[in-house]
């Protein structure tokens, strides 16, 4: 079974990602200041 968005957000935060402020979209943005990676997680699932 695939991860839910809640599980993915928890995993990203555990690995040093910071949740960024976003607009009223159905996505949550996470940024890692060390590796300079940006991830978008859909909030639908």
C-alpha positions in Angstrom: 0.0 0.0 0.0 1.4 3.4 -0.9 2.2 6.1 1.7 -0.5 8.6 2.6 0.4 12.3 2.4 0.4 12.5 6.2 3.0 9.8 6.4 5.1 11.4 3.6 5.1 14.7 5.4 6.2 13.1 8.6 9.0 11.3 6.8 10.2 14.5 5.1 10.3 16.5 8.4 12.2 13.6 10.1 14.8 13.9 7.3 15.5 17.6 7.7 12.9 19.1 5.3 11.1 22.3 6.3 7.5 22.9 5.3 7.2 26.1 3.3 4.3 28.5 3.3 2.2 28.1 0.2 -0.9 29.4 -1.4 -4.4 27.9 -1.3 -3.4 24.9 -3.4 -3.9 21.2 -2.7 -0.1 20.7 -2.3 2.3 21.1 0.6 5.9 22.3 -0.2 9.0 20.9 1.6 12.5 22.3 1.2 15.8 20.8 2.4 18.3 23.6 3.1 21.3 21.2 3.1 20.6 19.4 -0.2 18.6 22.3 -1.8 15.8 19.9 -2.8 12.2 20.9 -3.1 9.3 18.4 -2.8 5.6 18.8 -3.4 3.2 16.5 -1.6 -0.4 16.4 -2.7 -2.8 16.7 0.2 -5.5 14.7 -1.5 -4.6 11.2 -0.1 
